[in-house]
Structure formats: C-alpha cells, structure tokens
Amino acid sequence: MDYQQLLLKPKTLALLTASSTIGYYLYKFFTTPNIPEDEGGAFKFVDIDPSLLNQSVQVKKERYVKPDGSQVPILVLVGTEYGLSHEVAKKLEDQINELTGFWARVVDMEEYEIIEFEKEQVVLIITSTYGDGVPPTTARPFFDYLDANQFQYQHIQFCVLALGDRSYPHYCKAGKMMDASFERFNAKRINHRQEVDQEDWSVFDKWIQNVCNIIPKLEGLEPRADDYLYEKAKSFALNQGKHNKKKPYLSKLVQKKKLTQGQDRDVFHFEFELGDSELKFIPGDALAILPDNQKSEVLKVIKLLKSSPTQKVNTPSWHYQETDQTNPSQITLEHILTKCYDLHNLKPELLTTLRDHAKVASEKEKLAKLLEAGTSKTNESLHKFLEIHHLVDVLEMFPSARPSLDDLLSQLSKLLPRYYSIASSMDHDSKNVALCVAVVKYQLHGSERIGVASTHMADRMAIGDRVSIFVNNNPDFRLPEDPKTPIIMIGPGTGIAPFIAFLQQRLLQENSGENHLFFGCRKSTEDFLYSNELKQWESENKLKLYTAFSRETSQKIYVQNRLEENSLEISNLLQAGAHIYICGDANSMAPQVHETLVNIITKHQSMDQADAELYLHRLEKQKRYQKDTWF
C-alpha cells in the first residue's frame, strides 16, 4: 500500500500517518547540549563520534514518577495506529497535571497488561479507528481481552474520545466499541462519547477542557501517595523487542532499482537490510519509513525565521531514539526541522499564533479573516488554505509574524512515519525487506513540491545510506491458512506490492492453490511493474496474469474490465472457496471493483444485487474478501 500518494492531499496524509504512532510529549528531562558548535546544521547521529555522546549528560526519562504528595491518579488510555491519539493524550495529560490534587499517566493499549484496573478510579479513553472499522493494530489484544471477559468496573468513572475519518465506513467504530465495553462493565460515564472527524483540534481542545472541568467535581476519588505503574512500566520495557516504533532500526539501503521507463512518474524498488534488528514480518505487513525533510526546504524555513541552523533547541521527548545511544538533550535547529517536525501539514493553531504576533496590520487582518469562523472543520476556507500551503508559504506570506522559536515549534505537527506495503517475503529473503514506491512530485504556488519519504529514498539516498524503519503489522490482509486455497489478487500500480510478497510466499509452499493476479497500469512499455518476474511465473504456470494497460487502446481498460471479461472464472473460483484481495485506490478503483464483483455474482450465482452484497459481506466476515486501500 503506497500511502505516499496521499501527499497530494496533505491534510489526509497527516491523518493517515498520524503515526505512527507515539506520544506528543513536551520535553522535560534532558538538560545539556552535546553537539559541538562547529558541527553546523542537521547532523546524522550515525556520523557523530560516539565519544561526544558519552561526554553529554544523559538524563534518562522514567515512564512514570511518584506523585508529589497524595494526589488522585487519572489513567489516560490510548489506542493509536499513526500517533494522533497520543498527541491528544499528551495535551490532556499536561492539562490534568495543572489541576490541583490530580496527576495523569498515559498508557498505550498495547501495554494493557501493566494496568491494574481494580486500582484505577478515572479512565479517560482516546482511540482511533483503523481501516475498515477495526481497532488500531497494537490495541487489538486489549479489545479482544475486554470482549472475552465480563468485568465489574463500578468503581471506575470514564469517558471516550473516538477519532475517525468519515471517508471510511464504520466511522469511529473502535471508540464506540470501547465505550460499549466500559458501559457493559457497569463503569460510570462522566461525559458523552465525543466523535471527531480527522484532525480537528478545535474539537479535541473543547473535549479536553470539558474533561478538565469535570474531573475536580467528581465524587468518591481517593488521593494516593504512590503509583503501581512506576515499577510495572520498567519491567514491561525490558520485555519489548529490540527495535520497534519507539526505537526503530537504522537500516542500510542495499538495492535501488527504477521500475518505470516513462517520464510521467517514477516508481522504485528499494531493499533495506535487516541486520541484527530482529524485525519480523509476514506478507501483508507494512514497513514504516521515518524520513528526513528536504535540506533546502529546512534551510529556507530557518532563513525565513532569521535564525541559525546551528542554534540549539531542546530535543522533543516524543522523538524516536535515533541510535543505540539515548537522544541528546539538545540538537540543532536544522536537525529538529529535518527529523522531528512536519513542514507541510499545518495546524490551524499555527495561524492563531502568527496572528497574535503579526506586527503589520494587513497581515494581522488577513490572518484574522482566515480564523474568524474558528479553527474547526466547519471553517472550510481555513482548512482549504492549510491544504495548499506549507510552512515556507505561510512564513513568506506573513513576514512580520515571528513568534518565539519555542512558540512556533509547539504549533507544528510531528513528522510522522510513512507506511508502505512490504513487497517481499521473509521466507524468500530473510536478510532484506523490499518496498515498491511511487515518487511524489507536484507543483504548488509556482514551485515543485515533493513527497517527503518517497523523495528521501529516491533522490536523497544512495546505496549504503541509512534510514530508520520499523514493521507495522496488518492482520487484516493475510494469505489463507490453507495454502491450497485459490487467491484472486487485484492491485493496479503500486498496489501490486503486497502481492509480490504473497506470490513469493505461495511459490515456496508445496501444492499451493491457484494464483490469479489482475494488474493495471498506463502502458506495458512504461510502468508494467515487476513485469519480468510476473511473466516468468506465468510461463511456469505458477500464476495466471490479467493485465489492463489503460493508455494503449482508444478505450481505457482497467482491472475491473478484465474482471468482467473473466466473470465466469471469477464466480467459479469464489464458489471453490477463493480469497479475494484488493490493494490500491479507495476513491475510485476499489468501489468499482466491488461493484464489478457484485455484478459477477448476480450474473452467475442467481442472486439479486442485495443478496450479492450480503454474500460479499459474509466473505469479509470470513476474511475471504480483504482490502488494503487508501484515499
């Protein structure tokens, strides 16, 4: 799945990759710089003399600390796929900790085993919904744990903030499920469930304020002088894998191959070594790339801020650990803008801050006009403005608006991981992991703009260079347990990536079932991805390949047309127990493929349209109809 395509819709990308997943913490714990002034701009940790790191004062952050005197503990429970829920949770935590007599602790749902709910009194739940109405991947064991049990939580008071995206079905379903579970356990709801469409900080802030107003009025809360989470979190950390999203693996690029011949769009095959990372994946999983912002763009931002690339700033505590060494307490401004902050997807609050610091009346008036209808999604003109303006654009438009560096950085979003479907099987190659990536470049305001991760790999990495990676599991896109089961794969463009992994895996298995692949692109001579491999497998009768080259005929041909042409075979395969997989565009391709499947079923299986829809719905429930799609 090639999420980088969504850079053409910046705010959508911010939500999709609203990472990764991972808290948005204000830095509190590191104290001294360790980067020499003569090192200049953004450095790569791997290039620093390790002795310099050892000279710095490394202050280790504890996950939880004992409260200062007796205070009421509040549990903030977070489920996240790309990190936005953690950002909201950290803001909630900070505001609760400003209340007299209360202290908050943020726990990710993947760590639910450390929670002793019998000791908790107030539980504030923030969770996103992933894909087609399922909980975030790492939170699923917790959802299953609640679903399989009947607890008595009469002593707990709770409320839920449910994050979602109305573009997808089952809006905010995970939050609704969590709300229903705590209600089933007889916990007391202190506020109605708040549902939020995408990254709407005006709604987040209002919910946070409401909760902080409610908490001091709650009855029956018991102050405590210690916290069981302090010790349990330390032992939990010892059992974590060697590398994960909080401590990614710094992987070396070992192969870089251009797959396309035309000038319209470049697509590359990349391979990264796994080394001693202990990272594991199976076909259907995604690889997260933690990219750098483009150096020229970073330097332009610094120039517009009238600052220096070597100026020291505090390292954000939420920033992933870049090497085996603990992150230094301070880094350069160039480094923080290169590695930590999103320069493309801007928050409305940034414009509020700029308005408050604008010294020229016309600039202040224009900013006030953009903000006069508020910062929520209902202010369409504001959000349309943010979709087509990057940080450099805004700083150029409002040169008199220069808040302090700390104030400006606090209003920038975190630079999130970009996720790509893995295009290889570990059973085929256990030493490397492969990706198929379309390079994103486009024009905006008279200048070329780029996809941060795709151009990082394609334009700014040479063989031997390193980038931070981690594996993101996708349990909803899996091969059949029985390898003899036939499969139908539909993946135009870079949607083919997971199917390369599927085929590598299936061809290693004895007596595997039939493999049918529907692949589409513009021209067979320009963007027929992995054509040599596919043709070879086809010649060896290991694959039945159906191609749709949309620009080679007077009438455009797409994968759904090829499905329709082979409708009887598709129907027979379904009746034989085949699994169907779709990977690619959710806006047009996936709905049209679905409609074609409905037509095939009505045509060959004596069903009307309603029954055909129910049939496909049953296949989804049986995990025989799986989609990995994006808007």
Secondary structure, 3 states (H helix, E strand, C coil): CEHHHHHHCHHHHHHHCCCCCCCCCCCCCCCCECCCHHHCCCCCHHHCCHHHHHHCCCCCCCCCCCCCCCEEEEEEEEECCCCHHHHHHHHHHHHHCCCCCEEEEEEEHHHHHHCCHHHCCEEEEEEECECCCECCHHHHHHHHHHHCCCCCCCCCEEEEEEEECCCCCCCCHHHHHHHHHHHHCCCEECCCCEEEECCCHHHHHHHHHHHHHHHHHCCCCCCECCCCHHHHHHHHHHCCCCCCCCCCEEEEEEEEEECCCCCCCCEEEEEEECCCCCCCCCCCCEEEEECCCCHHHHHHHHHHCCCCCCCEEECCCCCCCCCCCCCCCEEEHHHHHHHCECCCCCCHHHHHHHHHHCCCHHHHHHHHHHHCCCCCCCCHHHHHHHHCCCHHHHHHHCCCCCCCHHHHHHCCCECCCEEEEECCCCCCCCCEEEEEEECCEEEECCEEEECHHHHHHHHCCCCCCEEEEEEECCCCCCCCCCCCCCEEEECCHHHHHHHHHHHHHHHHCCCCCCEEEEEEECCCCCCCCCHHHHHHHHHCCCCEEEEEECCCCCCCCCHHHHHHHCHHHHHHHHHCCCEEEEEEECCCHHHHHHHHHHHHHHHHCCCCHHHHHHHHHHHHHCCCEEEEEEC
